[in-house]
């Protein structure tokens, strides 16, 4: 209970900026992903209320829709938290899940270590809390409800380790299959990493002479249980897997550049920005962006881990040495994978090819971002810290000086990594036009309505307004665009968001760059075509608009919209332009 309360307190501290005002504040570094997950939570309420498909939606990217199975749709969360979302809104559900994810990760790893690897609760708590609040998971707290669900890994690993129990292969296989289905629906990429790490560990452990016979004896029971797990998971995931790999508007790979989202070798020896060390000015900018600081352990911790492995190896029993060898193998493999296809060293891109270059086009590997493999390295480090603390606290040290030296080493390695709260900033309030349902007077049921600028990862407000509406009962509207992964990248790979059309680019350019250019009849003709394609019935501009990473130029959007569509109506705290698809905007020569 003490460990659970400590984990919950730390998680609440990390997310405290959002708890201050869940509706009025957003994540400074990643409002786009926050808006996406809030949208999913709102869609969860809509799904249950309308019997909609949880893995394909027509509510976004009108008229084409979005394959949610090919995105991170966190279906279990959107369903379980739908009552809270309905009562309090997606904003509250988002920060609640984010907080519980971090707390559950630290607590689940504590339980796993306590059950399987160490004797002392304090050692298990040290390792578990380190993993749950490692720099990588704190950086992913900037918007990622999937990657902060670090509790999935120890729960699945626990079930895997119990597969060898004689006579219980059927039950253990069923349990693992259910857990795999849950893990896939929350963090598919994380589940892939867990499966890969488990495979490396089991292979290495089975090859060590001291445990080779034990592995051979357990193999028939484990394989039978794995077969049951595969069938159970396959039955539960048949439809989402079909949608993920062969459904409409699916794609290969990812919309992100794998070479860019790879870990810099130097990042392992630097400190994260949201930590005590970062607060003291020792943070680094070697990450692809602030949400991907997946290593950043610092020199003292890296030294402590290496020295700790040497100390643990000395005097260890053969069985424990097999475990240490397998854990080390996992760490080395995922360290190499995290560096991506080519080595980077303190922002210098080399031409040295690494193992990931041979893997990057294989299924599953082509959809993963290499830098995130470092999250498994963080778990390995946490395990080593727990084992080392357990050893030091249970076996007598030669002197008081030795005790002080080890205590200082742990403090020097870990205190600089103590996390700080994620940064937040105000975001545009929900206009009365949306909050009070005024929009219903201007759009048909399931008609298309869009905020200006059209929703993208950089301009997320329109997606938020729809999320809040879906979380309420009654009439709904669809939106063009949105932030999601879909087809349209080179060679059939994915891209971020919808393919840009002339009109949404016109408004995005005005909002993002403040660019105002005269609108002519050619632009109006393009807008007519685009509005007709989307089926847009009205567009609106709130008094405030929020960008994901930068301030937006609202006045430029208003000037552009007025030039294109004429004088707006003022209603419910927004400027509103009604659109007759295929007719508006009219050319200057035939009326305005």
C-alpha positions, 0 to 999 in steps of 0.5 A: 500500500505504501508503494502504491500511494508513493507511485500515485503521489509521484504520478499526480505530481508529474501531471499536476499542471493538467489537474489544475485545470483539465479543460483550460490547460494543455501539454506545452510540448504536445497538444496535438497528441493530447487532442487526438487521445481526447478525441478517442475518449469522446469517440468511445462514448459515441461508439457505445451510444450509437453502436459505431465501429470502434476500429473505423470511424466516419466522424473524422476525415470526412468523407473518407474516414479513418482506420482506427485499428491502424492508429493507437486507438486505446480501445480498452481505455475509451470503453472503460472510462466512457462513464467518466468521459460522459460525466466529466469530459474527455479532458478529465478522462485524459489526465486521469488515465495519464496519472493512473498509467504512470502510477500503475507502471511503477507499482506493477514493476514493483510487484513483478520484481518483488515476486520474481527477482528480489527479496527485499520490498525496498529493492523492488520499490527502487527498481519499480519506481525507477522504471515507472518514472524513468526519463522516457516515460516522463517524456511520453507523459507529454500526450501518449496514453499508450506509451505511459501504459508501462504496466502492460509489460510486467503484467504480460511478463508475469503471465509468461513466467507462469506458463511453465507451471505443470498441469496448468498450461490451458488456464495459463494460456487463456490468461495470457491470451486475454492479457495480450488482447488487452495489451494490443488494444492499449499499446500495440507497439509496446506489446511488440517490444515486450514480446521481442524482449521476452523472446531475447530473454528466453533464448539467451536463458535457454542457451546458458549451460546452467539452465539449458536442461531446465528450459528443455524440460519446461518447453513442452508445457510452455509451447502448449500454453503459448499455442492456447494463448495464440488461439485465445488472443486470435479469437479476441483480436480477429477483427481488429487485426484484420482491420489493422493489416487489411482493412480500408485505408490501412497502410504500411510502415508509419508516417514518421521518419525512422532515421529521425526518430532514432536515439543518439548514442550520446543521449544515453549519457545526457540528462532529460529536460524535465528532471532535477538535472534539467532544472539545474541547466544540465538537460540536453536537446539530443532527442528528436523532440521533447516527447521522445527523450527515451534514454537520457540516463546520465553518466553516473547511472550508466557507470553504476549499471555496468559496475553493478552487473560486475558485482552481481556476477561475482559470487552469483549462483549459476542459475542467477548468472543465467538470469543476469546473462539473459537480462544483459542480452536484452539490454544490449539488443535493445540498446543497438536497436534504439540507435536506429538504422545509422549511428548518430553521435551528438547530432552528427549523422554517420554513415555507419549502418547498424542492425536496424537497417536490416530490420526496418522494412520487415513487418512490425519493425517497419511500424516502430520508431527505433528511439522507443526501444530505449524504454526497454533499456530503462526497464533493464536498468531498473531490474539491475538496480533492484538486484544490486540494491537487494544484494547490497542490503542483504549481504554484509559489506566490509566497512562503513565506508563501503556502505557510504560509497554505495549510497553516494553512488545510488544518490549521484545516479538517481537524484538528478533524474527525479522528474519534474511536472510536465509543462502545461499552458493555457489553451483555447476555451470551448466556445459556447457555440459548441458547449451549448449546442448552438451548432445544432441549428446550423448543421444537419445530424451527422453533417460536416462542420469545421473550425478554422483552421481545419484540424491537424496535428498543429491546429488541434482545436477543431478535433477537440471541439468534436471530441467534447461534443461526442462525449455528450448525448444527442446530435453529432457532426463530422469534421474534415481533416484531423490528426491521425495516421492514414495512407498517402505516404511514399510507396504506400506508407503512412502519412500524418493526417489527411492529404492537404487540399487547396482550401485547408492549406489556405487557412493553415498557412494563414493560421500557422505563418500569418500569411494573408494573400488576396483571394481571387475567383480561382481560390473560390472555385477551389474552395467550392470544390473542396467544400463539396468534397468534404460536404461542409455545411458551415465553418466557424472561427472561435475568439481564441485558437490554439496551436500545438507547438506555437501561437496561431495568427487568428486575425490572419484566419479571419481576414482570409475567411472573410475575403473568401466567404464574405461577412460572417455571423456572430453567434455563440462566441464564434464567427460563423459562415454558412456553406452551401456545398457546391455553391459557396463561395460564390464568385464576385461576378455573381454576387457575394 
